[in-house]
Amino acid sequence: MSDYLVRGLGLNDEIRILAVDTTETINEAVRRHEAYPTAAAALGRTMTASVLMGAMLKNEEKVTTTIEGGGPIGAIVTDSDAKGHVRGYLGNPQVHFDLNDSGKLDVRRAVGTDGYLRVVKDIGLKEHFTGSTEIVSGEIGEDFAYYFYTSEQVPSIVGLGVLVNPDNTIKASGGFIIQVLPGASEETFEFLDKISKEMTPVSRQIDEGLSPHEIINAAIGEKNWRELSEMPVSFECNCSKDRFLNAISALDPAEIMTMIKEDGGAEADCHFCRNKVWIEEEELKELITH
């Protein structure tokens, strides 16, 4: 089954809950970036969190997340929207370490713990909403939970997981977010605290064949929530030749002339999808004359 995301309300509508299977989506991103296992897990977790955040938006709204923890993979940047589209890249995808003491991919070591998580939401207003918090874990799920609590004042449980095959393809990837809504009872907080300590890792649940619906069932109980909607999720990049030309047009004319004289054109490379586009000499000349 293709990747999809489920949104719902639970525990007498005192919580918002979202769950997603991103296995195919992350596999496509990892393939494009030729990411090694540890880097692939870091990218996959961040893109999964991003698509969950995008699902909280409306219409044409978008969200960009940046994680810069000072580790060897550099910055992880993702874009997502309210329609299940997500893309992402990282500074150095060729990073891999031995498993950590828990027998898992050492994402913390790759990401680093000295830096920030920044979120920029384009909600159609003149000024974008921007929030930033320090990295507290480097495991990414805990960092997003800290962001929600600190920057948006929303207590949240964030579960993110990626399993990587020996050939660097993605075996399973997905995640969930449970957020406490205003006016929630003390019983709800106690219930969530209890289940947060007992949950099976989400990547293992997906690997075992659980759907997003079943992940929510396993977390809070089938009778404790109601579905609001579901939508497909996919890797999608909105880069285009026109966008590249627009970016080049902002350069100094002398720089554009250097491209024409030295290279006879310009090759544009998208950070997000790794697609390359050749800009012809005549197209560059038009940018200077207009």
MARTI-517556 format. One record per residue (C-alpha): residue number from 1; residue in three letters; y, z, x. Coordinates in nm, 2 decimals. Example, Ala and Ser with C-alpha at 12.3 -4.5 7.8 and 13.67 -1.06 7.14 Angstrom:
BEGIN
NODE  seq  type      py      pz      px
NODE    1   ALA   -0.45    0.78    1.23
NODE    2   SER   -0.11    0.71    1.37
***
This chain:
BEGIN
NODE  seq  type      py      pz      px
NODE    1   MET    0.00    0.00    0.00
NODE    2   SER    0.35   -0.08    0.12
NODE    3   ASP    0.58    0.20    0.21
NODE    4   TYR    0.77    0.38   -0.07
NODE    5   LEU    0.97    0.69   -0.15
NODE    6   VAL    0.96    0.93   -0.44
NODE    7   ARG    1.25    1.14   -0.57
NODE    8   GLY    1.20    1.44   -0.80
NODE    9   LEU    1.31    1.78   -0.92
NODE   10   GLY    1.10    2.09   -0.92
NODE   11   LEU    1.06    2.46   -0.98
NODE   12   ASN    1.26    2.45   -1.31
NODE   13   ASP    1.49    2.19   -1.16
NODE   14   GLU    1.60    2.44   -0.89
NODE   15   ILE    1.50    2.21   -0.61
NODE   16   ARG    1.54    1.85   -0.52
NODE   17   ILE    1.24    1.70   -0.34
NODE   18   LEU    1.18    1.36   -0.18
NODE   19   ALA    0.88    1.23    0.00
NODE   20   VAL    0.81    0.90    0.18
NODE   21   ASP    0.54    0.70    0.36
NODE   22   THR    0.71    0.50    0.64
NODE   23   THR    0.41    0.39    0.83
NODE   24   GLU    0.47    0.01    0.81
NODE   25   THR    0.84    0.05    0.85
NODE   26   ILE    0.82    0.25    1.17
NODE   27   ASN    0.54    0.03    1.30
NODE   28   GLU    0.79   -0.27    1.27
NODE   29   ALA    1.06   -0.08    1.45
NODE   30   VAL    0.83    0.03    1.73
NODE   31   ARG    0.70   -0.32    1.77
NODE   32   ARG    1.05   -0.47    1.80
NODE   33   HIS    1.15   -0.21    2.06
NODE   34   GLU    0.82   -0.20    2.24
NODE   35   ALA    0.84    0.18    2.23
NODE   36   TYR    0.60    0.40    2.42
NODE   37   PRO    0.42    0.67    2.21
NODE   38   THR    0.66    0.97    2.27
NODE   39   ALA    0.96    0.75    2.22
NODE   40   ALA    0.80    0.59    1.92
NODE   41   ALA    0.74    0.93    1.76
NODE   42   ALA    1.11    1.03    1.81
NODE   43   LEU    1.24    0.71    1.67
NODE   44   GLY    1.00    0.73    1.38
NODE   45   ARG    1.09    1.08    1.28
NODE   46   THR    1.46    1.00    1.30
NODE   47   MET    1.43    0.68    1.09
NODE   48   THR    1.22    0.87    0.84
NODE   49   ALA    1.48    1.14    0.80
NODE   50   SER    1.75    0.87    0.77
NODE   51   VAL    1.57    0.69    0.49
NODE   52   LEU    1.53    1.02    0.31
NODE   53   MET    1.90    1.08    0.34
NODE   54   GLY    1.98    0.73    0.23
NODE   55   ALA    1.78    0.79   -0.09
NODE   56   MET    2.03    1.07   -0.18
NODE   57   LEU    2.31    0.82   -0.19
NODE   58   LYS    2.42    0.58   -0.46
NODE   59   ASN    2.48    0.20   -0.50
NODE   60   GLU    2.63    0.05   -0.18
NODE   61   GLU    2.67    0.38    0.01
NODE   62   LYS    2.53    0.41    0.36
NODE   63   VAL    2.45    0.67    0.62
NODE   64   THR    2.44    0.65    1.00
NODE   65   THR    2.27    0.92    1.21
NODE   66   THR    2.29    0.97    1.58
NODE   67   ILE    2.09    1.21    1.79
NODE   68   GLU    2.19    1.27    2.15
NODE   69   GLY    2.00    1.56    2.30
NODE   70   GLY    2.05    1.48    2.66
NODE   71   GLY    1.68    1.38    2.71
NODE   72   PRO    1.54    1.07    2.89
NODE   73   ILE    1.53    0.85    2.57
NODE   74   GLY    1.90    0.87    2.53
NODE   75   ALA    2.07    0.83    2.19
NODE   76   ILE    1.87    0.76    1.88
NODE   77   VAL    2.08    0.57    1.62
NODE   78   THR    1.98    0.49    1.27
NODE   79   ASP    2.13    0.32    0.96
NODE   80   SER    2.00    0.35    0.61
NODE   81   ASP    2.12    0.28    0.25
NODE   82   ALA    2.05    0.39   -0.11
NODE   83   LYS    1.80    0.10   -0.15
NODE   84   GLY    1.53    0.21    0.10
NODE   85   HIS    1.64   -0.01    0.39
NODE   86   VAL    1.65    0.15    0.73
NODE   87   ARG    1.69    0.04    1.09
NODE   88   GLY    1.71    0.22    1.42
NODE   89   TYR    1.71    0.20    1.80
NODE   90   LEU    1.70    0.43    2.10
NODE   91   GLY    1.85    0.41    2.44
NODE   92   ASN    1.53    0.41    2.64
NODE   93   PRO    1.22    0.32    2.44
NODE   94   GLN    0.99    0.32    2.74
NODE   95   VAL    0.95    0.70    2.76
NODE   96   HIS    0.61    0.88    2.74
NODE   97   PHE    0.48    1.22    2.85
NODE   98   ASP    0.15    1.40    2.85
NODE   99   LEU    0.08    1.60    2.53
NODE  100   ASN    0.25    1.94    2.50
NODE  101   ASP    0.08    2.27    2.48
NODE  102   SER    0.01    2.22    2.11
NODE  103   GLY   -0.17    1.89    2.18
NODE  104   LYS    0.11    1.69    2.03
NODE  105   LEU    0.35    1.43    2.15
NODE  106   ASP    0.62    1.60    2.35
NODE  107   VAL    0.92    1.48    2.14
NODE  108   ARG    1.13    1.78    2.23
NODE  109   ARG    1.11    1.69    2.60
NODE  110   ALA    1.20    1.32    2.53
NODE  111   VAL    1.49    1.40    2.30
NODE  112   GLY    1.63    1.70    2.49
NODE  113   THR    1.79    2.02    2.35
NODE  114   ASP    2.14    2.00    2.48
NODE  115   GLY    2.35    1.78    2.25
NODE  116   TYR    2.42    1.70    1.89
NODE  117   LEU    2.31    1.55    1.56
NODE  118   ARG    2.59    1.35    1.40
NODE  119   VAL    2.59    1.21    1.04
NODE  120   VAL    2.84    0.96    0.91
NODE  121   LYS    2.83    0.87    0.54
NODE  122   ASP    3.01    0.57    0.40
NODE  123   ILE    3.05    0.66    0.04
NODE  124   GLY    3.30    0.39   -0.05
NODE  125   LEU    3.61    0.59    0.03
NODE  126   LYS    3.88    0.51    0.29
NODE  127   GLU    3.77    0.80    0.51
NODE  128   HIS    3.40    0.84    0.59
NODE  129   PHE    3.23    1.18    0.57
NODE  130   THR    3.13    1.30    0.91
NODE  131   GLY    2.92    1.61    1.00
NODE  132   SER    2.79    1.72    1.33
NODE  133   THR    2.57    2.01    1.45
NODE  134   GLU    2.41    2.10    1.78
NODE  135   ILE    2.05    2.02    1.86
NODE  136   VAL    1.85    2.34    1.80
NODE  137   SER    1.50    2.21    1.85
NODE  138   GLY    1.46    1.86    1.97
NODE  139   GLU    1.17    1.82    1.74
NODE  140   ILE    1.41    1.64    1.49
NODE  141   GLY    1.28    1.79    1.16
NODE  142   GLU    1.42    2.13    1.24
NODE  143   ASP    1.74    1.97    1.37
NODE  144   PHE    1.80    1.79    1.04
NODE  145   ALA    1.72    2.11    0.84
NODE  146   TYR    1.98    2.29    1.06
NODE  147   TYR    2.23    2.01    0.99
NODE  148   PHE    2.18    2.04    0.61
NODE  149   TYR    2.22    2.41    0.61
NODE  150   THR    2.52    2.43    0.85
NODE  151   SER    2.72    2.11    0.78
NODE  152   GLU    2.64    2.06    0.41
NODE  153   GLN    2.55    2.42    0.31
NODE  154   VAL    2.22    2.31    0.15
NODE  155   PRO    1.91    2.52    0.24
NODE  156   SER    1.64    2.26    0.32
NODE  157   ILE    1.28    2.22    0.44
NODE  158   VAL    1.24    1.90    0.64
NODE  159   GLY    0.90    1.78    0.74
NODE  160   LEU    0.87    1.47    0.96
NODE  161   GLY    0.56    1.33    1.13
NODE  162   VAL    0.44    1.03    1.33
NODE  163   LEU    0.09    0.96    1.46
NODE  164   VAL    0.07    0.69    1.73
NODE  165   ASN   -0.24    0.49    1.81
NODE  166   PRO   -0.36    0.44    2.17
NODE  167   ASP   -0.22    0.08    2.15
NODE  168   ASN    0.13    0.21    2.06
NODE  169   THR    0.10    0.10    1.70
NODE  170   ILE    0.17    0.36    1.42
NODE  171   LYS   -0.13    0.52    1.26
NODE  172   ALA    0.07    0.73    1.01
NODE  173   SER    0.44    0.81    0.95
NODE  174   GLY    0.63    0.99    0.68
NODE  175   GLY    0.82    1.29    0.57
NODE  176   PHE    0.97    1.50    0.30
NODE  177   ILE    1.28    1.70    0.22
NODE  178   ILE    1.30    2.00   -0.02
NODE  179   GLN    1.65    2.11   -0.09
NODE  180   VAL    1.76    2.42   -0.29
NODE  181   LEU    2.01    2.34   -0.56
NODE  182   PRO    2.30    2.57   -0.66
NODE  183   GLY    2.19    2.86   -0.88
NODE  184   ALA    1.83    2.88   -0.76
NODE  185   SER    1.65    3.21   -0.81
NODE  186   GLU    1.53    3.45   -0.55
NODE  187   GLU    1.18    3.37   -0.66
NODE  188   THR    1.24    3.00   -0.57
NODE  189   PHE    1.36    3.09   -0.22
NODE  190   GLU    1.06    3.32   -0.17
NODE  191   PHE    0.82    3.05   -0.28
NODE  192   LEU    0.97    2.79   -0.05
NODE  193   ASP    0.96    3.03    0.24
NODE  194   LYS    0.59    3.09    0.18
NODE  195   ILE    0.49    2.72    0.15
NODE  196   SER    0.70    2.62    0.46
NODE  197   LYS    0.46    2.84    0.67
NODE  198   GLU    0.15    2.70    0.51
NODE  199   MET    0.21    2.32    0.48
NODE  200   THR   -0.02    2.07    0.65
NODE  201   PRO    0.17    1.84    0.89
NODE  202   VAL    0.29    1.54    0.69
NODE  203   SER    0.17    1.29    0.94
NODE  204   ARG   -0.18    1.43    0.90
NODE  205   GLN   -0.15    1.42    0.52
NODE  206   ILE   -0.06    1.05    0.53
NODE  207   ASP   -0.34    0.98    0.78
NODE  208   GLU   -0.58    1.14    0.53
NODE  209   GLY   -0.46    0.90    0.27
NODE  210   LEU   -0.21    1.11    0.07
NODE  211   SER    0.06    0.92   -0.11
NODE  212   PRO    0.42    1.05   -0.14
NODE  213   HIS    0.33    1.18   -0.49
NODE  214   GLU    0.03    1.37   -0.35
NODE  215   ILE    0.24    1.51   -0.06
NODE  216   ILE    0.47    1.67   -0.32
NODE  217   ASN    0.17    1.79   -0.52
NODE  218   ALA    0.03    1.95   -0.21
NODE  219   ALA    0.36    2.11   -0.13
NODE  220   ILE    0.47    2.27   -0.46
NODE  221   GLY    0.19    2.20   -0.71
NODE  222   GLU    0.14    1.90   -0.94
NODE  223   LYS    0.28    2.09   -1.25
NODE  224   ASN    0.58    2.22   -1.07
NODE  225   TRP    0.79    1.90   -1.04
NODE  226   ARG    0.89    1.59   -1.23
NODE  227   GLU    0.95    1.25   -1.09
NODE  228   LEU    1.30    1.09   -1.12
NODE  229   SER    1.23    0.76   -0.94
NODE  230   GLU    1.06    0.58   -0.67
NODE  231   MET    1.15    0.28   -0.45
NODE  232   PRO    1.01    0.06   -0.18
NODE  233   VAL    1.11    0.13    0.18
NODE  234   SER    1.13   -0.12    0.46
NODE  235   PHE    1.28   -0.20    0.80
NODE  236   GLU    1.58   -0.43    0.74
NODE  237   CYS    1.86   -0.53    0.97
NODE  238   ASN    2.18   -0.69    0.84
NODE  239   CYS    2.28   -0.85    1.17
NODE  240   SER    2.39   -1.22    1.16
NODE  241   LYS    2.56   -1.48    1.36
NODE  242   ASP    2.88   -1.43    1.17
NODE  243   ARG    2.88   -1.06    1.25
NODE  244   PHE    2.83   -1.14    1.62
NODE  245   LEU    3.11   -1.39    1.61
NODE  246   ASN    3.34   -1.13    1.44
NODE  247   ALA    3.26   -0.88    1.72
NODE  248   ILE    3.33   -1.13    1.99
NODE  249   SER    3.66   -1.23    1.83
NODE  250   ALA    3.79   -0.88    1.89
NODE  251   LEU    3.75   -0.93    2.27
NODE  252   ASP    4.04   -1.04    2.49
NODE  253   PRO    4.06   -1.42    2.50
NODE  254   ALA    4.02   -1.41    2.88
NODE  255   GLU    3.68   -1.25    2.84
NODE  256   ILE    3.58   -1.52    2.60
NODE  257   MET    3.69   -1.79    2.84
NODE  258   THR    3.48   -1.63    3.11
NODE  259   MET    3.17   -1.66    2.88
NODE  260   ILE    3.26   -2.03    2.83
NODE  261   LYS    3.31   -2.11    3.20
NODE  262   GLU    3.03   -1.90    3.35
NODE  263   ASP    2.76   -1.93    3.08
NODE  264   GLY    2.86   -2.22    2.86
NODE  265   GLY    2.82   -1.99    2.56
NODE  266   ALA    2.71   -1.64    2.49
NODE  267   GLU    2.38   -1.47    2.39
NODE  268   ALA    2.42   -1.18    2.14
NODE  269   ASP    2.14   -0.92    2.12
NODE  270   CYS    2.12   -0.69    1.83
NODE  271   HIS    2.05   -0.33    1.93
NODE  272   PHE    1.87   -0.25    1.60
NODE  273   CYS    1.63   -0.54    1.56
NODE  274   ARG    1.63   -0.70    1.91
NODE  275   ASN    1.70   -1.04    1.76
NODE  276   LYS    1.89   -1.27    2.00
NODE  277   VAL    2.14   -1.53    1.88
NODE  278   TRP    2.30   -1.80    2.10
NODE  279   ILE    2.67   -1.87    2.04
NODE  280   GLU    2.77   -2.22    2.14
NODE  281   GLU    3.06   -2.30    2.36
NODE  282   GLU    3.25   -2.48    2.08
NODE  283   GLU    3.21   -2.17    1.86
NODE  284   LEU    3.36   -1.95    2.12
NODE  285   LYS    3.65   -2.19    2.17
NODE  286   GLU    3.72   -2.17    1.80
NODE  287   LEU    3.76   -1.79    1.83
NODE  288   ILE    4.03   -1.84    2.08
NODE  289   THR    4.23   -2.10    1.89
NODE  290   HIS    4.22   -1.91    1.56
***
